[in-house]
Amino acid sequence: HPYQLNMFLPVGVKRIGVVTSLIHMPRAIKIFENYFDDKTFIALPVGAVIEKPHYRFIGIIPSVGALSNSTATLHEWIGIIWYKIRY
């Protein structure tokens, strides 16, 4: 039950840091909001590498890396839809 988790927090806690991969963050925040509706969540993503995009002709050719990114993104969207339906 969501309210049972509040007993594990020290009294007076208003903010909770959520540490996960950047791609998982939107879904993780929504899940935490379901369990702790009176708290503020601070996203602390890890493993994110932000680079300036390099636009080259070769970039239009499909690659294994792009397929992997697309698969991970699709997995997250399916997870978000599942949690909306279930909760």
Summary of the structure (lengths in Angstrom):
residues: 87
radius of gyration: 17.4
end to end distance: 12.3
largest distance: 56.7
contacts: 160
relative contact order: 0.17
helix: 55%
strand: 16%
